[in-house]
Amino acid sequence: MNDIDHYLATVQVLTFNPRIRGIPRAFKVRTMQWRGALWLVTKDVGAAAGWHPDTFRHRRLEASSGGVWGYAMVPTDRGKHMMSVVDRHALSSLLAGSVSRQTRKFRCWLNDLAEVEK
């Protein structure tokens, strides 16, 4: 577990639009700042990257140390919910090996978020 556990997040919603034929929508990705790093809600990231929900669970176990994953209380329309979050840097390296067009575009968008982090 990470110190971000039980952290009540101030959420900023960003929009990722892959602009790929056959993907008719933009994706909302909830983000939060914590200790100078940008963290993203894994549920939103999975949808934006075009991954099946189980993909994150498998990749999380394989890829990263516990310090880059955590849980945060995220306010939603139906109240506060505990959600899994991932650090932007760790996520970028996790997506590096992907071959899907949508995932590659998402990784480029993610790398551009370095400006939001500062």
N, C-alpha and C positions, 0 to 999 in steps of 0.2 A: 504494500500500500504506500501511497505517496502522501505528502503533507496536504495536497490539494483535496484529500478526502474531507467530505463534509464542508467544503468551502462553498459559501453562498455566492454564486457568481453574478457579476454584472455582465449581462450578455449583449454582444453586438452582433447583429445579423448581417452577413455579407451575402452577395449573390454571385453565383458561378454560372455562367452561360457558356456551354461548350460549343455552341454554333456548329453542330454536326448534323447533317441531314439524317432524319430518322429519330432524333432526340428533340422533341418539340418544345422543351421547356427549360427554364432556368432553375437552378437549385439554390435553396436558402441554406446557408451554413452558419450555425451559431458558433460564435467565438468568444473568448474571454481572455483578459490579461491576468496573469498571475506570476508574481515575482519576476517581472520583466520579460516573460515569455508569452507567446501566443499559444493558446490551447484551443482545440476544436472538438466539438461533440462528435463522437465516432459514428453515431447513427446518421447524421447529416453527411459526414465525409463518405461513408459507404455508399449512400445514394448518389452523391455527386460524382464519385469515382466509377460508378457503375458496377460496384461489387455486390455480391449476394451478402445478406446480413451475417452469415456464418463465416465469411472470409476473414473478417476482422478478428473474430475469436481465434481462428487458426493462426493467422499471421501474428497476432499478439503473443501467443505462446511461443512461437518460433523466433521472432525477430528482435524483440527489444527487452531491455531491462525494465524493472518495475518503476524506475525513476522517471520514465517518460509517459507512463500511463497513470490515470487516477480517476477519481469520481468527484463530481461537483453537484451541488444542488442548483438546478437550472430552473428559473421561473418559466412556466408555460401558461397557456390559456386556462388550464385546469389546475393550477397551483404549482407548487415547487416539486420537482422530481429529481431523484438521484440519477445522474447520467454518467456514462463513461466518457472520458476525455483523453486526448492525446496531444502531446507537444508537437508544434509545427515542424521543428527540425527532424524529429524522429519519424514523423509521418512522411516527410519528403524523402527520406532515405528508404523507407518502407515501400514507397511507390516507385522507386527508381527502376526496379526490374520489370515493371509492367509493360505489356505489349499492346494493350487495348488503347485505341485512339482517345477515348473519353478519359481514361485514367492518365494518359500522358498530358492531355490538355489541362486536366485538373492539377497535375503536379506543377506545370508551368505557372498556372494561376496561383498556386500555393507558394511557389518561390517568389512571386511578385508581392506577396503579402509581407515580405520583410519590411516594407515601408510602414505598414500598420503597426508592426512590432516596436518600432522606434518611437 
